[in-house]
Structure formats: C-alpha cells, structure tokens
Amino acid sequence: MKAFGNSMLPILKSGSLLTFTQSTSYNIGDIVFCKVRGRYIDAHKIIKTDGGKGFLIANNHGFENGWTKTIIGKVIRAGKSIKNISLSS
C-alpha cells in the first residue's frame, strides 16, 4: 500500500510503500491500516483503546480521527521500494 499525504510525518512520508501484517492484538502507538469513519482505509496511529469502543486513532500531529473497531493490519515496514522475490522453488 502507498502512503499519501503528510498527516503521519515524520514517521511516514507521502509516497512511501507500506508493508502491513494482520495481528491478534494491537497496542497504543501502533501504526495501523483501519477504517476511518466507516468509509475508507487509511494508515493512522492508535492513541487509546477501550474494550467497548475499540481503538481511538489519530494522525501523527494529534488530530483524532475517531473510534474504530475495524483494523486491517499493522504497518511493519515503510520505504521507497519493496523488493520483489521469486515464490517459485
């Protein structure tokens, strides 16, 4: 997935290619792909958790985007390119 915009600077730069993975648990400070306001998937930081509400997500400048229960995965790598590998043996 490709990062777009400057809301996550300096952690994520616009145009960076992001690699993510699903997890069984997510923590405060994790950068995750999640549904934002129920409309679209975006990368944001978890700033608070609540068992009933889910995860409070925000950009890296403190702007809260709201609560979500839909986390697609956690960002594990960001860079200018992703190396292609052969899957055949």
C-alpha positions as CSV (number, residue, x, y, z in Angstrom):
1,M,0.0,0.0,0.0
2,K,1.2,3.5,-0.7
3,A,1.2,6.3,1.9
4,F,-0.5,9.5,0.8
5,G,-0.4,12.9,2.5
6,N,1.6,14.4,5.3
7,S,-0.6,13.6,8.4
8,M,1.9,11.0,9.6
9,L,5.1,12.9,9.1
10,P,7.9,12.4,10.1
11,I,7.1,8.7,10.7
12,L,5.6,8.0,7.3
13,K,6.3,10.1,4.2
14,S,3.9,10.6,1.3
15,G,4.7,8.1,-1.4
16,S,6.3,5.6,0.9
17,L,5.4,2.0,0.2
18,L,4.0,0.4,3.3
19,T,4.0,-3.3,4.3
20,F,1.5,-4.5,6.9
21,T,0.5,-7.7,8.6
22,Q,-2.5,-8.8,10.5
23,S,-2.1,-9.3,14.2
24,T,-4.1,-10.8,17.1
25,S,-3.6,-7.7,19.2
26,Y,-2.9,-4.0,18.6
27,N,-1.4,-1.5,21.0
28,I,-1.2,2.2,21.7
29,G,1.5,3.6,19.4
30,D,1.0,1.1,16.6
31,I,0.5,2.4,13.1
32,V,-2.4,0.5,11.6
33,F,-4.5,0.3,8.4
34,C,-8.0,0.9,9.6
35,K,-11.4,2.0,8.5
36,V,-11.7,5.8,9.1
37,R,-15.2,7.0,10.0
38,G,-16.5,3.8,8.4
39,R,-15.7,5.0,4.9
40,Y,-12.2,4.2,3.7
41,I,-9.0,2.5,4.8
42,D,-6.1,4.7,5.9
43,A,-2.9,4.4,8.0
44,H,-3.2,6.0,11.4
45,K,-1.7,5.7,14.9
46,I,-3.6,4.1,17.8
47,I,-3.7,6.5,20.7
48,K,-6.2,4.9,23.1
49,T,-8.0,1.6,23.5
50,D,-11.4,0.8,25.0
51,G,-12.9,-2.7,25.0
52,G,-16.4,-1.4,24.1
53,K,-15.4,1.3,21.6
54,G,-12.4,-0.3,20.0
55,F,-9.4,1.9,19.1
56,L,-9.1,5.7,19.1
57,I,-7.0,6.6,16.0
58,A,-5.2,9.8,15.2
59,N,-2.6,11.2,12.8
60,N,0.9,11.9,14.0
61,H,0.1,15.6,14.8
62,G,-2.5,14.7,17.4
63,F,-5.7,15.2,15.3
64,E,-8.1,12.5,16.4
65,N,-10.0,10.7,13.6
66,G,-12.4,8.9,15.9
67,W,-13.0,5.4,17.2
68,T,-12.8,2.3,15.0
69,K,-13.2,-1.4,15.6
70,T,-12.0,-2.3,12.0
71,I,-8.3,-2.8,12.0
72,I,-6.9,-4.4,8.7
73,G,-3.3,-4.8,9.9
74,K,-0.3,-3.2,11.5
75,V,2.4,-1.4,9.4
76,I,5.7,-3.2,9.8
77,R,7.8,-1.6,7.1
78,A,7.9,1.7,5.2
79,G,10.3,2.6,2.4
80,K,10.8,3.9,-1.1
81,S,10.5,0.4,-2.7
82,I,9.6,-3.1,-2.0
83,K,11.9,-5.8,-3.3
84,N,10.2,-8.4,-5.5
85,I,11.1,-12.0,-4.6
86,S,10.6,-15.2,-6.5
87,L,8.0,-17.5,-5.0
88,S,8.9,-20.5,-7.1
89,S,11.4,-23.0,-5.9
